[in-house]
């Protein structure tokens, strides 16, 4: 009887588990993590749900796992609330093996979930010796940067039916692979950009469905990519030769196996891609297409033998996240002729990707596409700000009935496309469209307000992120730069983590940071580092080494990542310590508060907001040390906590001695100096409030404008809020004259600009040598918009949103803010609305989390939840009236609060 009862409880539908992840992916094929971690989400119709236990099981056979027999590993029932990053603890995992897993959970309401659906992960090649394929290159002497793309092919016969087939592939340069004429996978610019000499990713594809019995062919085309293409003023940075490593492993239904690997049996030639580079674009000659070159029937007599080269395989790694994929499609908004006579298409959005053509014409006709982000004052096509990047795509027609073309190894940042040479009609939305390409990350955040300008700002922040998260976080996506600038990434990281799931994206990039960090601890300006070794170790840029791991840890609760980055974090802090004299870091080159406000054309009255670079260095030295201490505490490194806490005290004392006057003034008298001093607690408690007053005065002195650059901007609204100046924070947020966030919005921006005045008030464009219209740094305000305006964040006491802090700060005459976030536990929502003296607050707290809620401007007795007194809600505890707020803890579920409110 007892048993029967238990089993009825066990299959209650009130609780299910879904959204299974292995590491950062759903069903990853080809990982090399030996202790992968599992995450799942609970789904429940009830309120106040916490997981009390879980059970995991793993099998190498999908059928067996369902029966619970012949399991490779079972965790047994583990009493734990952990549902994110739960580590595999079973027997050693083997190369190539696919593992199936599922999970079930129990909750605090007496429910047990059924077993989840079965997911899987598959291991890559764990030992470099398992690569029997050889690196091959073309022996065409004309094969150089900007030259024609080399192609490789191999025909082979399969006489038995195929059971499984995997393609393991990487390249020096970027590749597109084909089997029997079909493109393999849906990723672009593979194998992606990493610190190639130390870490080169390979991809694994399930290609069984592309094979057939009889004649087959495998092939690949290579492009310069990051490997030998132009990067800044350099090229051939990782080598001069493009090469390919491709290993096709086939298992037949009878259990026998065969491997087709690159070697000197492979044939090579070139074809239609005459030149292809990220900065310059692509030249494609349709007349030179070698039709069917990647099929078995093709006659490759004229092709040469590929040359085997001796190149390392010991740097090969499996990716932790998928690469760049095609995302949104844009149809032309309008096509027009400029005053200079150019035919231009406006796609309505500054996007990053390319244009797809579907056209008809005569053989040999040339269509040229130029790309631009903006038009100039006279509405002419403007490309000066692209500097040396040509951004031109040229397509030479074959003369077929209809030709479809898109570029291969290039991408452009553009809103406008100038079309020349085309004689057909461009007005039909069918024949030309643009497609955005960026790293495959799930959108997690959604923020809407009652203010359309703020909604456009949020849109611009999101598109700044999409356009610049192209395998690595770049500063900009259009000019001859597009590099992994560290300062920009540290400024924007926390905002990025609201908009999209960036945990795998940044964990990949942070590994490259560790790989490229100098032996003395200096962190390069850009990651992957392609600059001289001396381009390293600057305040506010190199600090990405501590800031980003900490942000990722607090957002996603990824302790292993923190542990892996810890040596890098510590090395960076030690570098600053080693540079310092008497605990003061005041040497070396620094970028300072990049792109801060300066009046133009002259600065006679000294309004330029120049912040002393060494003051900045000292504050970031302290900040990084603090984050190192935080990480050490999480990881249980008590000795480090102790010694770096002592160091931190010395750093702050040295700061006070050098940069703070007896009356509490700080050198320099700029917003950024005040902000960094306050944000990083550089002053003793009693001096902070007076300094915050100076900050506010300074903002007023500039007519309620910010003057901050890349380093100060992320802190301005958070610091104002912390010291009780929400009103000033809102004034800055809603300011729409230069310099401000809404000024570009009013000028028609669809992305975040590099400079506060990329387009000046009179319509003139800023200095073309530095005027990107897609540079996400200033988008760092997004963090405050989610965190404070909407009031949605993780509670610091339980990171990764295990406990959520819902504490909105209404203001700025905004009547509605609605922020939703897909956390690691599920959907969280904070929506507030003020109208006719009533404050409405709708919140959703995902299962297996709790929230601390702070209702602003509330009196306890006036609050209702779903129409009933708040006192009657069971899931609420610890109700407490503060000065003007009411706070409490709440369990999972959706709640609708309402109370009288006056603002
Ligand atoms: C510029 C980049 C980047 C900035 C550095 C200092 O070239 O665009 O945004 O971080 O310089």
Boltz pocket constraint, residues with backbone or C-beta under 6 A from the ligand:
constraints:
  - pocket:
      binder: B
      contacts: [[A, 475], [A, 476], [A, 481], [A, 485], [A, 486], [A, 487], [A, 488], [A, 591], [A, 594], [A, 775]]
      max_distance: 6.0
